Amino acid sequence: MEKAAAKLYGSYGALNGGSSVEAIHTLTGCGGEHVKSFKSADDFFKFAQSAFNKGHVLSVSSMRGSGMVTNHLYSVLDVKHIA
């Protein structure tokens, strides 16, 4: 998403923060929503799987201590349950 937005605005330097909802709206014209947190990993999985199955564009950002790069946006390409 970041690369596409940078192409749209002319450079990475032209990007000034923003949010995934803004980026998705800018690139697709579709609306979006911020979902801050879930009570459990299972609740998150059910939400993500349902949205993905409906064809929604999904992205997630990381929190400190999650094991992912902090303050980075990840595009969700698929939702699978791994036992």
C-alpha positions in Angstrom: 0.0 0.0 0.0 2.8 2.4 0.9 4.5 2.0 -2.5 1.2 2.6 -4.3 0.5 5.7 -2.3 4.0 7.0 -2.9 3.5 6.6 -6.6 0.2 8.4 -6.4 1.7 11.3 -4.5 5.0 11.4 -6.4 7.5 10.1 -3.7 7.8 8.5 -0.4 8.8 11.9 1.0 5.4 13.2 0.1 3.8 10.7 2.5 3.2 12.2 5.9 2.1 9.4 8.3 -1.6 8.8 7.8 -3.5 5.6 8.5 -4.4 2.4 6.7 -8.0 3.5 6.4 -7.0 6.7 4.6 -4.6 4.8 2.3 -7.2 2.2 1.4 -9.8 4.9 0.8 -7.4 6.9 -1.4 -6.3 3.9 -3.4 -9.7 2.2 -3.8 -12.4 4.7 -3.1 -13.9 2.3 -0.5 -14.6 3.3 3.1 -13.0 1.6 6.1 -12.9 1.4 9.8 -10.3 1.3 12.6 -10.7 -1.6 15.0 -8.5 -1.0 18.0 -8.4 -4.3 19.9 -10.1 -7.6 20.6 -10.7 -9.5 23.8 -8.9 -12.6 22.5 -6.9 -13.9 19.6 -9.9 -16.1 18.7 -12.2 -13.0 18.4 -9.6 -11.3 16.1 -9.4 -14.5 14.0 -13.2 -14.7 13.6 -13.4 -11.0 12.7 -10.5 -11.2 10.2 -11.8 -14.4 8.6 -15.3 -13.1 8.2 -14.1 -9.8 6.7 -11.6 -11.5 4.3 -14.3 -14.0 3.1 -16.5 -11.0 2.3 -13.8 -9.6 0.1 -12.8 -6.7 2.4 -9.3 -5.3 2.2 -7.5 -5.9 5.5 -4.4 -4.5 7.1 -3.0 -4.7 10.6 -0.5 -2.7 12.5 1.7 -3.9 15.2 2.0 -3.0 18.9 5.2 -3.0 21.0 5.9 -6.5 22.3 4.0 -8.3 19.5 7.1 -9.7 17.9 6.4 -7.6 14.8 8.0 -4.4 13.6 6.4 -1.6 15.7 4.4 1.1 13.9 4.4 -0.9 10.7 1.4 -1.6 8.5 1.0 -5.1 7.2 -1.3 -6.0 4.3 -3.3 -9.2 5.0 -3.1 -11.5 2.0 -4.9 -14.5 3.5 -6.5 -15.6 6.8 -5.8 -19.2 7.8 -6.1 -21.1 11.1 -2.9 -22.9 12.0 -3.2 -25.5 14.7 
